[in-house]
Amino acid sequence: RKRNDALLKAVFEDNFKDFLRFMYNEADTLFDFNKGFTFMDKELLQIIPDRERKQANRVADLLVRVYLQNGEQRCILVHTEIEGSASPDFGARIYQYHYRIYDRYKLPVETIAIFTGNRSKKIPKTFHYKLFKTALTFEFLSYHIFDHSEEELLKMNNIFAFIVLACQKSLLEGTISEQQLDAYRYTIARTLLQTQQYDKDKILGFFHFLKNLIFIVDNELNKKFNNYINNVSGGTIEMGVIEILKRQERAEGRSEGLAEGRSEGLAEGKVLTKEEIIKNLILKFNYSDALIAQISLSPLTFVQQQRRRIEEGK
């Protein structure tokens, strides 16, 4: 079974620049990305001992040293609440972590709390207490994965938006069919490809995260998704999504050595039309119309029309 905490920690580290751009509209004017980041796992373990993090069911926290455009250094604490709501003492606990970091490094600390539970959970944004003449208010940046809708996330052209969307869809496990979950995986994967902003290694790393976070038991669905990833990784990531699909279809026709595949136009070198792609997805894989529409980037009505033509023998 997947470990969401380890998956999220790894994907945060791999995409930390895009995470900052996701959280701060002005990220490029705030941070000096040319100087990179320093991930301080060992230091964090000293500040927040493992026994404390395990008691709080926490192992996915990050402490990162960043550089600002003016040359100053800052610490960023990213605290991720995995698949749950904040405990009653969350505010006090995050303040305690914040102060320990400040006390150790004497650097201002930006604290970010990320919540991945369902949308009904309340998320804290402050810690406050007052006693007689003493008062303390600690504010921190809180983000819940449902703060943005699916439509908003798909339009962002930021890989971290797709990470958030994958977290949303992973919560649907057990409530919808695995075919629907698989369709979401394809939607997220193909939309990321369409951005044409990321190199091959970055995309493959995201695909690994995606297929492990959105957990599907059906071996056939996983095999088809893995084949898709393998075919994409065997080509040029920068090529358009439709070209990737055409390449995938040609490769499948050659590897299977099907005479009928060649007769249908899958011989090497032929460029497939969208109708041919849809036809092969229907005849060879019998995907649902909705999934075929997503894979081929076609209107659902067009896919349904092609299926009717096949059924009528036209």
C-alpha positions as CSV (number, residue, x, y, z in Angstrom):
1,R,0.0,0.0,0.0
2,K,1.3,3.5,-0.8
3,R,2.7,5.8,1.9
4,N,1.2,9.2,1.2
5,D,3.5,10.9,3.6
6,A,6.7,9.7,1.8
7,L,5.1,10.3,-1.6
8,L,4.2,13.9,-0.7
9,K,7.5,14.7,0.9
10,A,9.4,13.5,-2.2
11,V,7.1,15.3,-4.7
12,F,7.4,18.6,-2.6
13,E,11.2,18.4,-2.7
14,D,11.3,17.6,-6.5
15,N,8.9,20.5,-7.3
16,F,9.7,23.0,-4.6
17,K,10.2,26.0,-6.9
18,D,6.7,25.3,-8.5
19,F,5.3,24.9,-5.0
20,L,6.5,28.4,-4.1
21,R,5.1,29.8,-7.3
22,F,1.8,28.1,-6.5
23,M,1.6,29.6,-3.0
24,Y,2.9,33.1,-3.9
25,N,1.9,34.9,-7.0
26,E,5.0,37.1,-6.6
27,A,7.4,34.2,-6.1
28,D,9.8,35.2,-8.9
29,T,10.3,38.7,-7.4
30,L,10.6,37.3,-3.8
31,F,13.0,34.4,-4.2
32,D,16.3,34.0,-5.9
33,F,15.8,30.7,-7.6
34,N,19.3,30.8,-9.2
35,K,20.8,30.1,-5.8
36,G,18.6,27.0,-5.3
37,F,17.4,25.6,-2.0
38,T,18.9,23.8,1.0
39,F,16.7,21.0,2.4
40,M,17.4,20.6,6.1
41,D,16.1,17.2,7.0
42,K,18.7,16.5,9.6
43,E,18.3,19.9,11.2
44,L,14.5,19.4,11.3
45,L,14.9,16.1,13.0
46,Q,16.8,17.8,15.8
47,I,14.3,20.6,16.1
48,I,11.2,18.3,15.8
49,P,12.3,14.9,17.2
50,D,11.0,11.8,15.4
51,R,9.0,10.8,18.5
52,E,7.0,14.0,18.3
53,R,6.3,13.7,14.6
54,K,5.2,10.1,15.0
55,Q,2.9,11.0,17.9
56,A,1.3,13.6,15.6
57,N,1.3,11.2,12.7
58,R,3.8,13.5,10.9
59,V,6.7,12.5,8.8
60,A,6.3,14.7,5.7
61,D,7.5,18.1,7.1
62,L,10.1,20.1,5.2
63,L,12.5,22.7,6.4
64,V,14.1,24.6,3.5
65,R,16.7,27.4,3.5
66,V,15.9,29.8,0.6
67,Y,17.5,33.0,-0.7
68,L,15.6,36.2,-1.4
69,Q,16.2,38.6,-4.3
70,N,17.9,41.0,-1.9
71,G,20.4,38.4,-0.9
72,E,18.9,37.6,2.5
73,Q,18.4,34.1,3.8
74,R,15.1,32.8,5.2
75,C,13.8,29.5,6.5
76,I,10.5,28.0,5.2
77,L,8.8,25.3,7.2
78,V,6.3,23.3,5.2
79,H,4.0,21.3,7.5
80,T,1.7,18.8,5.7
81,E,-1.3,17.3,7.5
82,I,-1.8,14.0,5.6
83,E,-5.4,12.7,5.1
84,G,-6.9,14.3,8.2
85,S,-7.9,17.4,10.0
86,A,-5.9,19.4,12.4
87,S,-5.8,18.3,16.0
88,P,-7.1,20.8,18.7
89,D,-3.6,21.7,19.6
90,F,-2.4,22.2,16.0
91,G,-2.0,26.0,16.3
92,A,0.1,25.7,19.5
93,R,2.2,22.9,18.0
94,I,3.0,24.7,14.8
95,Y,3.9,27.8,16.8
96,Q,6.2,25.8,18.9
97,Y,8.0,24.4,15.8
98,H,8.2,27.9,14.3
99,Y,9.8,29.3,17.4
100,R,12.3,26.5,17.7
101,I,13.5,27.1,14.2
102,Y,13.8,30.9,14.8
103,D,15.6,30.3,18.1
104,R,18.1,28.0,16.4
105,Y,18.9,30.0,13.3
106,K,17.9,33.5,14.2
107,L,16.2,33.8,10.8
108,P,12.7,34.8,10.0
109,V,10.6,31.7,9.3
110,E,7.7,31.4,6.8
111,T,5.4,28.7,8.1
112,I,3.1,27.0,5.6
113,A,0.5,24.4,6.7
114,I,-0.9,22.1,3.9
115,F,-4.1,20.1,4.6
116,T,-5.0,17.1,2.5
117,G,-8.1,15.8,4.2
118,N,-11.7,16.1,2.9
119,R,-13.2,19.5,2.3
120,S,-15.5,19.5,5.3
121,K,-12.6,19.9,7.8
122,K,-11.8,23.2,9.3
123,I,-8.3,24.4,9.0
124,P,-6.6,26.8,11.5
125,K,-4.7,29.9,10.3
126,T,-3.8,31.4,13.7
127,F,-2.7,30.6,17.2
128,H,-3.7,33.1,19.9
129,Y,-3.7,33.5,23.6
130,K,-4.2,36.3,26.0
131,L,-3.6,36.6,29.7
132,F,-4.0,39.8,31.7
133,K,-1.5,42.2,30.0
134,T,0.2,39.6,27.7
135,A,-1.2,38.5,24.3
136,L,0.2,36.6,21.4
137,T,-1.2,36.1,17.9
138,F,0.7,33.9,15.5
139,E,-0.5,33.8,11.9
140,F,0.6,31.3,9.3
141,L,-0.2,30.5,5.7
142,S,-2.8,27.6,5.5
143,Y,-3.8,25.9,2.3
144,H,-6.4,23.2,1.8
145,I,-6.3,21.0,-1.3
146,F,-9.9,22.0,-2.0
147,D,-9.2,25.7,-1.9
148,H,-9.1,25.5,-5.7
149,S,-11.5,23.6,-7.9
150,E,-10.6,21.0,-10.5
151,E,-11.3,23.5,-13.3
152,E,-9.0,26.1,-11.7
153,L,-6.2,23.7,-11.1
154,L,-6.2,22.3,-14.7
155,K,-5.8,25.8,-16.0
156,M,-2.8,26.8,-13.9
157,N,0.1,25.3,-16.0
158,N,1.9,24.6,-12.8
159,I,3.0,21.1,-11.9
160,F,2.1,21.7,-8.3
161,A,-1.5,22.4,-9.3
162,F,-1.6,18.8,-10.7
163,I,-0.1,17.5,-7.5
164,V,-3.0,19.1,-5.6
165,L,-5.6,17.7,-8.1
166,A,-4.1,14.2,-7.7
167,C,-4.5,14.6,-3.9
168,Q,-8.1,15.6,-4.4
169,K,-8.9,12.6,-6.6
170,S,-7.0,10.1,-4.3
171,L,-9.7,10.9,-1.7
172,L,-12.3,9.3,-4.0
173,E,-10.8,5.9,-3.7
174,G,-13.6,3.5,-2.6
175,T,-16.4,5.9,-3.6
176,I,-16.1,5.7,-7.4
177,S,-15.2,3.0,-9.8
178,E,-11.5,2.3,-10.7
179,Q,-12.3,3.1,-14.3
180,Q,-13.3,6.6,-13.2
181,L,-10.1,6.9,-11.1
182,D,-8.1,5.8,-14.1
183,A,-9.8,8.4,-16.3
184,Y,-8.8,11.1,-13.8
185,R,-5.2,9.8,-14.0
186,Y,-5.2,10.2,-17.7
187,T,-6.7,13.7,-17.5
188,I,-4.1,14.9,-15.1
189,A,-1.2,13.3,-17.0
190,R,-2.2,14.6,-20.4
191,T,-2.9,18.1,-19.1
192,L,0.5,18.2,-17.6
193,L,2.0,17.2,-21.0
194,Q,0.1,20.0,-22.7
195,T,1.8,22.6,-20.7
196,Q,5.1,21.7,-22.4
197,Q,7.0,23.4,-19.6
198,Y,8.8,20.4,-18.0
199,D,11.6,18.1,-19.0
200,K,11.4,14.4,-19.3
201,D,12.7,13.6,-15.9
202,K,10.3,16.0,-14.2
203,I,7.4,14.5,-16.0
204,L,8.3,10.9,-15.3
205,G,8.8,11.7,-11.6
206,F,5.3,13.1,-11.6
207,F,3.9,10.1,-13.3
208,H,5.5,7.9,-10.7
209,F,3.9,10.0,-8.0
210,L,0.5,10.0,-9.8
211,K,0.2,6.2,-10.2
212,N,1.2,5.6,-6.6
213,L,-1.0,8.2,-5.0
214,I,-4.2,7.4,-7.0
215,F,-4.2,3.7,-6.0
216,I,-5.8,1.4,-8.4
217,V,-6.0,-2.4,-7.8
218,D,-7.0,-3.5,-11.3
219,N,-3.9,-4.9,-13.0
220,E,-5.2,-4.3,-16.5
221,L,-5.8,-0.6,-15.9
222,N,-2.4,-0.3,-14.3
223,K,-0.7,-2.1,-17.1
224,K,-2.3,0.2,-19.7
225,F,-1.3,3.3,-17.8
226,N,2.3,1.9,-17.4
227,N,2.4,1.2,-21.1
228,Y,1.3,4.8,-21.8
229,I,4.1,6.1,-19.5
230,N,6.6,3.8,-21.2
231,N,5.6,5.0,-24.6
232,V,5.7,8.6,-23.6
233,S,9.1,8.2,-22.0
234,G,10.5,6.5,-25.1
235,G,9.8,9.6,-27.2
236,T,10.3,13.3,-27.0
237,I,8.3,14.8,-24.2
238,E,8.2,18.2,-25.9
239,M,6.1,16.8,-28.8
240,G,2.4,17.5,-28.8
241,V,-0.1,15.2,-27.0
242,I,-1.7,14.1,-30.3
243,E,1.7,13.2,-31.7
244,I,2.5,11.2,-28.6
245,L,-0.8,9.3,-29.1
246,K,0.0,8.6,-32.7
247,R,3.5,7.3,-31.7
248,Q,2.0,5.2,-29.0
249,E,-0.6,3.6,-31.4
250,R,2.1,2.9,-34.0
251,A,4.4,1.3,-31.4
252,E,1.7,-0.9,-30.1
253,G,0.8,-2.1,-33.6
254,R,4.5,-3.0,-34.3
255,S,5.2,-4.6,-31.0
256,E,2.2,-6.9,-31.1
257,G,3.0,-7.8,-34.8
258,L,-0.7,-7.8,-35.7
259,A,-1.4,-8.3,-39.3
260,E,-4.8,-6.7,-38.8
261,G,-3.0,-3.7,-37.1
262,R,-1.0,-3.1,-40.2
263,S,-4.0,-3.4,-42.4
264,E,-5.7,-0.8,-40.3
265,G,-3.0,1.7,-41.0
266,L,-0.7,1.0,-38.0
267,A,2.3,0.2,-40.3
268,E,5.4,2.1,-39.3
269,G,5.6,5.6,-40.6
270,K,1.9,6.3,-41.2
271,V,0.4,9.2,-39.4
272,L,-2.9,8.2,-37.8
273,T,-6.0,10.4,-38.0
274,K,-8.0,11.1,-34.9
275,E,-10.7,8.8,-36.2
276,E,-8.2,6.0,-36.5
277,I,-6.9,6.5,-33.0
278,I,-10.5,6.4,-31.6
279,K,-11.3,3.3,-33.7
280,N,-8.3,1.4,-32.3
281,L,-9.1,2.4,-28.7
282,I,-12.6,1.0,-29.2
283,L,-11.7,-2.2,-31.0
284,K,-8.4,-3.1,-29.3
285,F,-9.1,-1.9,-25.7
286,N,-12.9,-1.3,-25.5
287,Y,-12.4,1.7,-23.4
288,S,-15.5,3.7,-22.3
289,D,-16.5,6.6,-24.6
290,A,-15.7,9.1,-21.8
291,L,-12.2,7.7,-21.3
292,I,-11.6,7.6,-25.1
293,A,-12.7,11.2,-25.3
294,Q,-10.1,12.2,-22.7
295,I,-7.3,10.1,-24.2
296,S,-7.9,11.4,-27.7
297,L,-8.7,15.0,-26.6
298,S,-12.0,14.7,-28.6
299,P,-15.6,15.7,-27.8
300,L,-17.6,12.9,-26.2
301,T,-20.3,13.3,-29.0
302,F,-17.6,12.7,-31.6
303,V,-16.4,9.5,-29.9
304,Q,-20.0,8.3,-29.7
305,Q,-20.5,9.0,-33.3
306,Q,-17.4,7.0,-34.2
307,R,-18.6,4.0,-32.1
308,R,-22.0,4.1,-33.8
309,R,-20.2,4.0,-37.2
310,I,-18.2,1.0,-36.1
311,E,-21.3,-0.8,-34.8
312,E,-23.1,-0.1,-38.0
313,G,-20.2,-1.4,-40.0
314,K,-19.5,1.8,-41.8
